[in-house]
Amino acid sequence: MRLREAQNRTITNSIEMTKKAIAAALATKPFRAFRVRSTEGPPLSVPAPDFAFLSPNGRLLGVFTDGGDGVKYLEVASIVSIEESGA
């Protein structure tokens, strides 16, 4: 699998987004807000590193909703890109 960073600062993977790529986006210092795009619905915003987490086995990504009172779970295999949101 080959990851590439395009001019619009989108990290994409045509097969599946890996646990390692997501963990790297969450650990970036200084943190840069990003959106996760998947085949499961609209993009989800991650404005800070504590708004998202990977399951221990790396199969699920949890993203807290904007209000912080709910969480959306995505299968990592369904993630098609991570885009910097600039916010």
Biopython code that builds the backbone (N, CA, C, O; Angstrom):
import numpy as np
from Bio.PDB.StructureBuilder import StructureBuilder

atoms = [
    (1, "MET", "N", (0.846, -1.177, 0.000)),
    (1, "MET", "CA", (0.000, 0.000, 0.000)),
    (1, "MET", "C", (0.885, 1.231, 0.000)),
    (1, "MET", "O", (1.900, 1.284, 0.694)),
    (2, "ARG", "N", (0.493, 2.202, -0.774)),
    (2, "ARG", "CA", (1.277, 3.412, -0.885)),
    (2, "ARG", "C", (0.411, 4.608, -0.500)),
    (2, "ARG", "O", (-0.664, 4.807, -1.066)),
    (3, "LEU", "N", (0.875, 5.398, 0.454)),
    (3, "LEU", "CA", (0.179, 6.613, 0.847)),
    (3, "LEU", "C", (0.824, 7.779, 0.122)),
    (3, "LEU", "O", (2.035, 7.787, -0.098)),
    (4, "ARG", "N", (0.026, 8.753, -0.245)),
    (4, "ARG", "CA", (0.596, 9.923, -0.889)),
    (4, "ARG", "C", (-0.065, 11.171, -0.328)),
    (4, "ARG", "O", (-1.226, 11.154, 0.080)),
    (5, "GLU", "N", (0.700, 12.247, -0.319)),
    (5, "GLU", "CA", (0.165, 13.506, 0.154)),
    (5, "GLU", "C", (0.031, 14.427, -1.042)),
    (5, "GLU", "O", (1.031, 14.801, -1.654)),
    (6, "ALA", "N", (-1.189, 14.794, -1.378)),
    (6, "ALA", "CA", (-1.457, 15.625, -2.536)),
    (6, "ALA", "C", (-1.288, 17.098, -2.179)),
    (6, "ALA", "O", (-1.103, 17.447, -1.013)),
    (7, "GLN", "N", (-1.354, 17.947, -3.183)),
    (7, "GLN", "CA", (-1.185, 19.378, -2.978)),
    (7, "GLN", "C", (-2.203, 19.941, -2.002)),
    (7, "GLN", "O", (-1.890, 20.888, -1.281)),
    (8, "ASN", "N", (-3.401, 19.397, -1.954)),
    (8, "ASN", "CA", (-4.410, 19.899, -1.026)),
    (8, "ASN", "C", (-4.268, 19.283, 0.362)),
    (8, "ASN", "O", (-5.190, 19.355, 1.175)),
    (9, "ARG", "N", (-3.122, 18.681, 0.632)),
    (9, "ARG", "CA", (-2.774, 18.108, 1.931)),
    (9, "ARG", "C", (-3.773, 17.027, 2.333)),
    (9, "ARG", "O", (-4.189, 16.954, 3.490)),
    (10, "THR", "N", (-4.152, 16.195, 1.373)),
    (10, "THR", "CA", (-5.021, 15.056, 1.628)),
    (10, "THR", "C", (-4.179, 13.799, 1.605)),
    (10, "THR", "O", (-3.430, 13.567, 0.657)),
    (11, "ILE", "N", (-4.297, 12.986, 2.643)),
    (11, "ILE", "CA", (-3.601, 11.709, 2.671)),
    (11, "ILE", "C", (-4.620, 10.668, 2.230)),
    (11, "ILE", "O", (-5.670, 10.521, 2.855)),
    (12, "THR", "N", (-4.315, 9.945, 1.156)),
    (12, "THR", "CA", (-5.265, 8.962, 0.661)),
    (12, "THR", "C", (-4.593, 7.610, 0.497)),
    (12, "THR", "O", (-3.371, 7.508, 0.391)),
    (13, "ASN", "N", (-5.405, 6.597, 0.480)),
    (13, "ASN", "CA", (-4.953, 5.229, 0.284)),
    (13, "ASN", "C", (-6.070, 4.529, -0.460)),
    (13, "ASN", "O", (-7.192, 4.459, 0.041)),
    (14, "SER", "N", (-5.792, 4.012, -1.637)),
    (14, "SER", "CA", (-6.853, 3.436, -2.442)),
    (14, "SER", "C", (-7.342, 2.092, -1.896)),
    (14, "SER", "O", (-8.436, 1.664, -2.263)),
    (15, "ILE", "N", (-6.587, 1.418, -1.046)),
    (15, "ILE", "CA", (-7.013, 0.119, -0.523)),
    (15, "ILE", "C", (-7.660, 0.278, 0.861)),
    (15, "ILE", "O", (-8.836, -0.044, 1.025)),
    (16, "GLU", "N", (-6.923, 0.759, 1.838)),
    (16, "GLU", "CA", (-7.498, 1.019, 3.170)),
    (16, "GLU", "C", (-6.569, 1.933, 3.943)),
    (16, "GLU", "O", (-5.351, 1.908, 3.761)),
    (17, "MET", "N", (-7.161, 2.741, 4.810)),
    (17, "MET", "CA", (-6.360, 3.619, 5.652)),
    (17, "MET", "C", (-5.842, 2.777, 6.811)),
    (17, "MET", "O", (-6.609, 2.048, 7.440)),
    (18, "THR", "N", (-4.569, 2.869, 7.093)),
    (18, "THR", "CA", (-4.001, 2.006, 8.118)),
    (18, "THR", "C", (-4.058, 2.649, 9.497)),
    (18, "THR", "O", (-4.165, 3.867, 9.638)),
    (19, "LYS", "N", (-3.985, 1.808, 10.485)),
    (19, "LYS", "CA", (-3.928, 2.265, 11.867)),
    (19, "LYS", "C", (-2.741, 3.207, 12.049)),
    (19, "LYS", "O", (-2.841, 4.208, 12.757)),
    (20, "LYS", "N", (-1.632, 2.887, 11.417)),
    (20, "LYS", "CA", (-0.421, 3.695, 11.548)),
    (20, "LYS", "C", (-0.626, 5.117, 11.005)),
    (20, "LYS", "O", (-0.170, 6.079, 11.624)),
    (21, "ALA", "N", (-1.299, 5.261, 9.869)),
    (21, "ALA", "CA", (-1.538, 6.578, 9.273)),
    (21, "ALA", "C", (-2.463, 7.427, 10.142)),
    (21, "ALA", "O", (-2.248, 8.629, 10.299)),
    (22, "ILE", "N", (-3.490, 6.794, 10.706)),
    (22, "ILE", "CA", (-4.413, 7.525, 11.575)),
    (22, "ILE", "C", (-3.709, 7.933, 12.859)),
    (22, "ILE", "O", (-3.849, 9.069, 13.312)),
    (23, "ALA", "N", (-2.954, 7.012, 13.448)),
    (23, "ALA", "CA", (-2.211, 7.323, 14.670)),
    (23, "ALA", "C", (-1.235, 8.472, 14.428)),
    (23, "ALA", "O", (-1.061, 9.327, 15.297)),
    (24, "ALA", "N", (-0.600, 8.499, 13.263)),
    (24, "ALA", "CA", (0.332, 9.577, 12.932)),
    (24, "ALA", "C", (-0.395, 10.921, 12.842)),
    (24, "ALA", "O", (0.119, 11.934, 13.314)),
    (25, "ALA", "N", (-1.585, 10.935, 12.240)),
    (25, "ALA", "CA", (-2.358, 12.175, 12.141)),
    (25, "ALA", "C", (-2.752, 12.681, 13.527)),
    (25, "ALA", "O", (-2.744, 13.887, 13.776)),
    (26, "LEU", "N", (-3.098, 11.757, 14.428)),
    (26, "LEU", "CA", (-3.483, 12.144, 15.786)),
    (26, "LEU", "C", (-2.293, 12.613, 16.623)),
    (26, "LEU", "O", (-2.458, 13.405, 17.551)),
    (27, "ALA", "N", (-1.101, 12.126, 16.297)),
    (27, "ALA", "CA", (0.091, 12.439, 17.092)),
    (27, "ALA", "C", (0.898, 13.612, 16.543)),
    (27, "ALA", "O", (1.894, 14.007, 17.150)),
    (28, "THR", "N", (0.491, 14.175, 15.410)),
    (28, "THR", "CA", (1.244, 15.278, 14.801)),
    (28, "THR", "C", (1.405, 16.424, 15.786)),
    (28, "THR", "O", (0.443, 16.841, 16.431)),
    (29, "LYS", "N", (2.629, 16.929, 15.898)),
    (29, "LYS", "CA", (2.941, 18.064, 16.783)),
    (29, "LYS", "C", (3.514, 19.189, 15.934)),
    (29, "LYS", "O", (4.504, 18.949, 15.242)),
    (30, "PRO", "N", (2.974, 20.380, 15.935)),
    (30, "PRO", "CA", (1.695, 20.694, 16.580)),
    (30, "PRO", "C", (0.546, 20.036, 15.819)),
    (30, "PRO", "O", (0.617, 19.810, 14.611)),
    (31, "PHE", "N", (-0.497, 19.741, 16.558)),
    (31, "PHE", "CA", (-1.647, 19.064, 15.975)),
    (31, "PHE", "C", (-2.287, 19.947, 14.906)),
    (31, "PHE", "O", (-2.370, 21.165, 15.059)),
    (32, "ARG", "N", (-2.738, 19.315, 13.821)),
    (32, "ARG", "CA", (-3.478, 20.012, 12.767)),
    (32, "ARG", "C", (-4.835, 19.337, 12.627)),
    (32, "ARG", "O", (-4.926, 18.132, 12.389)),
    (33, "ALA", "N", (-5.884, 20.134, 12.779)),
    (33, "ALA", "CA", (-7.248, 19.613, 12.670)),
    (33, "ALA", "C", (-7.428, 18.940, 11.316)),
    (33, "ALA", "O", (-6.844, 19.362, 10.318)),
    (34, "PHE", "N", (-8.250, 17.880, 11.293)),
    (34, "PHE", "CA", (-8.483, 17.180, 10.040)),
    (34, "PHE", "C", (-9.892, 16.617, 9.981)),
    (34, "PHE", "O", (-10.597, 16.538, 10.987)),
    (35, "ARG", "N", (-10.285, 16.227, 8.766)),
    (35, "ARG", "CA", (-11.558, 15.547, 8.523)),
    (35, "ARG", "C", (-11.257, 14.143, 8.044)),
    (35, "ARG", "O", (-10.307, 13.923, 7.292)),
    (36, "VAL", "N", (-12.067, 13.195, 8.479)),
    (36, "VAL", "CA", (-11.948, 11.806, 8.050)),
    (36, "VAL", "C", (-13.092, 11.532, 7.079)),
    (36, "VAL", "O", (-14.260, 11.728, 7.413)),
    (37, "ARG", "N", (-12.754, 11.084, 5.895)),
    (37, "ARG", "CA", (-13.774, 10.707, 4.902)),
    (37, "ARG", "C", (-13.818, 9.187, 4.819)),
    (37, "ARG", "O", (-12.789, 8.513, 4.767)),
    (38, "SER", "N", (-15.030, 8.678, 4.808)),
    (38, "SER", "CA", (-15.196, 7.224, 4.729)),
    (38, "SER", "C", (-16.332, 6.895, 3.777)),
    (38, "SER", "O", (-17.026, 7.782, 3.279)),
    (39, "THR", "N", (-16.506, 5.620, 3.538)),
    (39, "THR", "CA", (-17.617, 5.159, 2.712)),
    (39, "THR", "C", (-18.900, 5.047, 3.525)),
    (39, "THR", "O", (-19.942, 4.678, 2.984)),
    (40, "GLU", "N", (-18.838, 5.361, 4.817)),
    (40, "GLU", "CA", (-19.973, 5.172, 5.722)),
    (40, "GLU", "C", (-20.809, 6.418, 5.980)),
    (40, "GLU", "O", (-21.706, 6.377, 6.822)),
    (41, "GLY", "N", (-20.549, 7.528, 5.284)),
    (41, "GLY", "CA", (-21.353, 8.720, 5.521)),
    (41, "GLY", "C", (-20.551, 9.986, 5.318)),
    (41, "GLY", "O", (-19.482, 9.966, 4.707)),
    (42, "PRO", "N", (-21.082, 11.113, 5.844)),
    (42, "PRO", "CA", (-20.406, 12.391, 5.651)),
    (42, "PRO", "C", (-19.072, 12.438, 6.401)),
    (42, "PRO", "O", (-18.846, 11.645, 7.316)),
    (43, "PRO", "N", (-18.179, 13.375, 6.013)),
    (43, "PRO", "CA", (-16.888, 13.490, 6.698)),
    (43, "PRO", "C", (-17.075, 13.858, 8.171)),
    (43, "PRO", "O", (-18.030, 14.544, 8.538)),
    (44, "LEU", "N", (-16.153, 13.392, 8.997)),
    (44, "LEU", "CA", (-16.172, 13.699, 10.426)),
    (44, "LEU", "C", (-14.974, 14.578, 10.763)),
    (44, "LEU", "O", (-13.853, 14.296, 10.341)),
    (45, "SER", "N", (-15.214, 15.644, 11.522)),
    (45, "SER", "CA", (-14.155, 16.572, 11.906)),
    (45, "SER", "C", (-13.464, 16.121, 13.183)),
    (45, "SER", "O", (-14.100, 15.644, 14.122)),
    (46, "VAL", "N", (-12.147, 16.284, 13.195)),
    (46, "VAL", "CA", (-11.336, 16.007, 14.379)),
    (46, "VAL", "C", (-10.579, 17.313, 14.682)),
    (46, "VAL", "O", (-9.485, 17.527, 14.159)),
    (47, "PRO", "N", (-11.161, 18.190, 15.527)),
    (47, "PRO", "CA", (-10.556, 19.493, 15.792)),
    (47, "PRO", "C", (-9.381, 19.454, 16.772)),
    (47, "PRO", "O", (-8.588, 20.394, 16.829)),
    (48, "ALA", "N", (-9.271, 18.376, 17.536)),
    (48, "ALA", "CA", (-8.192, 18.222, 18.514)),
    (48, "ALA", "C", (-7.938, 16.727, 18.689)),
    (48, "ALA", "O", (-8.835, 15.919, 18.449)),
    (49, "PRO", "N", (-6.721, 16.343, 19.106)),
    (49, "PRO", "CA", (-6.404, 14.914, 19.201)),
    (49, "PRO", "C", (-7.285, 14.137, 20.175)),
    (49, "PRO", "O", (-7.457, 12.929, 20.014)),
    (50, "ASP", "N", (-7.839, 14.800, 21.170)),
    (50, "ASP", "CA", (-8.683, 14.078, 22.128)),
    (50, "ASP", "C", (-10.117, 13.885, 21.626)),
    (50, "ASP", "O", (-10.962, 13.385, 22.369)),
    (51, "PHE", "N", (-10.406, 14.273, 20.379)),
    (51, "PHE", "CA", (-11.715, 14.052, 19.782)),
    (51, "PHE", "C", (-11.790, 12.743, 19.018)),
    (51, "PHE", "O", (-12.852, 12.399, 18.499)),
    (52, "ALA", "N", (-10.674, 11.990, 18.932)),
    (52, "ALA", "CA", (-10.681, 10.732, 18.185)),
    (52, "ALA", "C", (-9.767, 9.718, 18.876)),
    (52, "ALA", "O", (-8.828, 10.084, 19.582)),
    (53, "PHE", "N", (-10.066, 8.437, 18.656)),
    (53, "PHE", "CA", (-9.244, 7.378, 19.233)),
    (53, "PHE", "C", (-9.374, 6.116, 18.398)),
    (53, "PHE", "O", (-10.404, 5.875, 17.768)),
    (54, "LEU", "N", (-8.332, 5.325, 18.401)),
    (54, "LEU", "CA", (-8.334, 4.029, 17.732)),
    (54, "LEU", "C", (-8.606, 2.931, 18.748)),
    (54, "LEU", "O", (-8.166, 3.017, 19.894)),
    (55, "SER", "N", (-9.325, 1.907, 18.332)),
    (55, "SER", "CA", (-9.517, 0.747, 19.199)),
    (55, "SER", "C", (-8.162, 0.044, 19.341)),
    (55, "SER", "O", (-7.296, 0.203, 18.481)),
    (56, "PRO", "N", (-7.971, -0.722, 20.403)),
    (56, "PRO", "CA", (-6.681, -1.388, 20.618)),
    (56, "PRO", "C", (-6.216, -2.248, 19.441)),
    (56, "PRO", "O", (-5.016, -2.329, 19.176)),
    (57, "ASN", "N", (-7.145, -2.887, 18.735)),
    (57, "ASN", "CA", (-6.730, -3.726, 17.608)),
    (57, "ASN", "C", (-6.634, -2.944, 16.299)),
    (57, "ASN", "O", (-6.244, -3.505, 15.275)),
    (58, "GLY", "N", (-6.987, -1.647, 16.320)),
    (58, "GLY", "CA", (-6.859, -0.795, 15.146)),
    (58, "GLY", "C", (-7.942, -0.964, 14.099)),
    (58, "GLY", "O", (-7.825, -0.405, 13.009)),
    (59, "ARG", "N", (-8.982, -1.708, 14.390)),
    (59, "ARG", "CA", (-10.048, -1.920, 13.409)),
    (59, "ARG", "C", (-11.101, -0.826, 13.419)),
    (59, "ARG", "O", (-11.785, -0.623, 12.416)),
    (60, "LEU", "N", (-11.245, -0.110, 14.545)),
    (60, "LEU", "CA", (-12.259, 0.935, 14.666)),
    (60, "LEU", "C", (-11.630, 2.268, 15.023)),
    (60, "LEU", "O", (-10.657, 2.336, 15.775)),
    (61, "LEU", "N", (-12.205, 3.330, 14.468)),
    (61, "LEU", "CA", (-11.849, 4.699, 14.840)),
    (61, "LEU", "C", (-13.079, 5.315, 15.465)),
    (61, "LEU", "O", (-14.155, 5.289, 14.867)),
    (62, "GLY", "N", (-12.943, 5.867, 16.654)),
    (62, "GLY", "CA", (-14.031, 6.578, 17.306)),
    (62, "GLY", "C", (-13.787, 8.067, 17.182)),
    (62, "GLY", "O", (-12.675, 8.536, 17.424)),
    (63, "VAL", "N", (-14.817, 8.820, 16.807)),
    (63, "VAL", "CA", (-14.715, 10.274, 16.670)),
    (63, "VAL", "C", (-15.863, 10.891, 17.459)),
    (63, "VAL", "O", (-17.031, 10.597, 17.201)),
    (64, "PHE", "N", (-15.523, 11.752, 18.427)),
    (64, "PHE", "CA", (-16.560, 12.429, 19.201)),
    (64, "PHE", "C", (-17.263, 13.452, 18.320)),
    (64, "PHE", "O", (-16.628, 14.121, 17.505)),
    (65, "THR", "N", (-18.579, 13.572, 18.487)),
    (65, "THR", "CA", (-19.368, 14.522, 17.717)),
    (65, "THR", "C", (-19.049, 15.941, 18.175)),
    (65, "THR", "O", (-18.405, 16.141, 19.205)),
    (66, "ASP", "N", (-19.511, 16.932, 17.394)),
    (66, "ASP", "CA", (-19.190, 18.335, 17.677)),
    (66, "ASP", "C", (-19.510, 18.757, 19.104)),
    (66, "ASP", "O", (-18.741, 19.500, 19.714)),
    (67, "GLY", "N", (-20.624, 18.299, 19.640)),
    (67, "GLY", "CA", (-20.987, 18.668, 21.004)),
    (67, "GLY", "C", (-20.205, 17.913, 22.060)),
    (67, "GLY", "O", (-20.251, 18.267, 23.239)),
    (68, "GLY", "N", (-19.483, 16.869, 21.647)),
    (68, "GLY", "CA", (-18.702, 16.075, 22.578)),
    (68, "GLY", "C", (-19.512, 15.103, 23.399)),
    (68, "GLY", "O", (-18.969, 14.430, 24.275)),
    (69, "ASP", "N", (-20.822, 15.015, 23.132)),
    (69, "ASP", "CA", (-21.670, 14.136, 23.938)),
    (69, "ASP", "C", (-22.052, 12.846, 23.225)),
    (69, "ASP", "O", (-22.867, 12.077, 23.734)),
    (70, "GLY", "N", (-21.480, 12.604, 22.066)),
    (70, "GLY", "CA", (-21.737, 11.377, 21.327)),
    (70, "GLY", "C", (-20.473, 10.958, 20.603)),
    (70, "GLY", "O", (-19.517, 11.726, 20.497)),
    (71, "VAL", "N", (-20.481, 9.736, 20.108)),
    (71, "VAL", "CA", (-19.310, 9.247, 19.382)),
    (71, "VAL", "C", (-19.779, 8.461, 18.171)),
    (71, "VAL", "O", (-20.759, 7.719, 18.238)),
    (72, "LYS", "N", (-19.076, 8.630, 17.075)),
    (72, "LYS", "CA", (-19.340, 7.886, 15.843)),
    (72, "LYS", "C", (-18.183, 6.929, 15.642)),
    (72, "LYS", "O", (-17.026, 7.343, 15.713)),
    (73, "TYR", "N", (-18.465, 5.670, 15.394)),
    (73, "TYR", "CA", (-17.434, 4.663, 15.155)),
    (73, "TYR", "C", (-17.366, 4.347, 13.668)),
    (73, "TYR", "O", (-18.393, 4.165, 13.012)),
    (74, "LEU", "N", (-16.165, 4.284, 13.151)),
    (74, "LEU", "CA", (-15.932, 3.934, 11.754)),
    (74, "LEU", "C", (-15.034, 2.717, 11.689)),
    (74, "LEU", "O", (-14.104, 2.583, 12.484)),
    (75, "GLU", "N", (-15.305, 1.834, 10.751)),
    (75, "GLU", "CA", (-14.364, 0.755, 10.468)),
    (75, "GLU", "C", (-13.183, 1.391, 9.751)),
    (75, "GLU", "O", (-13.376, 2.101, 8.765)),
    (76, "VAL", "N", (-11.971, 1.153, 10.221)),
    (76, "VAL", "CA", (-10.787, 1.740, 9.611)),
    (76, "VAL", "C", (-10.708, 1.365, 8.127)),
    (76, "VAL", "O", (-10.264, 2.175, 7.313)),
    (77, "ALA", "N", (-11.126, 0.165, 7.771)),
    (77, "ALA", "CA", (-11.104, -0.258, 6.374)),
    (77, "ALA", "C", (-11.995, 0.587, 5.481)),
    (77, "ALA", "O", (-11.802, 0.601, 4.265)),
    (78, "SER", "N", (-12.974, 1.299, 6.053)),
    (78, "SER", "CA", (-13.885, 2.131, 5.246)),
    (78, "SER", "C", (-13.358, 3.551, 5.041)),
    (78, "SER", "O", (-13.945, 4.319, 4.279)),
    (79, "ILE", "N", (-12.265, 3.911, 5.706)),
    (79, "ILE", "CA", (-11.736, 5.272, 5.600)),
    (79, "ILE", "C", (-10.976, 5.401, 4.287)),
    (79, "ILE", "O", (-10.105, 4.590, 3.974)),
    (80, "VAL", "N", (-11.322, 6.437, 3.526)),
    (80, "VAL", "CA", (-10.691, 6.640, 2.217)),
    (80, "VAL", "C", (-9.719, 7.805, 2.213)),
    (80, "VAL", "O", (-8.840, 7.860, 1.354)),
    (81, "SER", "N", (-9.851, 8.754, 3.160)),
    (81, "SER", "CA", (-8.892, 9.853, 3.215)),
    (81, "SER", "C", (-8.945, 10.583, 4.547)),
    (81, "SER", "O", (-9.923, 10.514, 5.291)),
    (82, "ILE", "N", (-7.847, 11.287, 4.815)),
    (82, "ILE", "CA", (-7.740, 12.218, 5.931)),
    (82, "ILE", "C", (-7.342, 13.539, 5.300)),
    (82, "ILE", "O", (-6.326, 13.619, 4.609)),
    (83, "GLU", "N", (-8.135, 14.577, 5.532)),
    (83, "GLU", "CA", (-7.870, 15.889, 4.942)),
    (83, "GLU", "C", (-7.662, 16.911, 6.046)),
    (83, "GLU", "O", (-8.470, 16.995, 6.972)),
    (84, "GLU", "N", (-6.589, 17.689, 5.960)),
    (84, "GLU", "CA", (-6.415, 18.782, 6.909)),
    (84, "GLU", "C", (-7.555, 19.753, 6.724)),
    (84, "GLU", "O", (-7.897, 20.119, 5.599)),
    (85, "SER", "N", (-8.149, 20.175, 7.840)),
    (85, "SER", "CA", (-9.294, 21.072, 7.739)),
    (85, "SER", "C", (-8.916, 22.524, 7.952)),
    (85, "SER", "O", (-9.701, 23.413, 7.623)),
    (86, "GLY", "N", (-7.740, 22.790, 8.492)),
    (86, "GLY", "CA", (-7.311, 24.157, 8.698)),
    (86, "GLY", "C", (-8.059, 24.883, 9.793)),
    (86, "GLY", "O", (-7.909, 26.096, 9.941)),
    (87, "ALA", "N", (-8.862, 24.172, 10.565)),
    (87, "ALA", "CA", (-9.617, 24.799, 11.657)),
    (87, "ALA", "C", (-9.238, 24.183, 12.972)),
    (87, "ALA", "O", (-9.765, 24.576, 14.013)),
]
sb = StructureBuilder()
sb.init_structure("model")
sb.init_model(0)
sb.init_chain("A")
sb.init_seg("    ")
for serial, (resi, resn, name, xyz) in enumerate(atoms, 1):
    if name == "N":
        sb.init_residue(resn, " ", resi, " ")
    sb.init_atom(name, np.array(xyz, "f"), 0.0, 1.0, " ", f" {name:<3s}", serial, name[0])
structure = sb.get_structure()
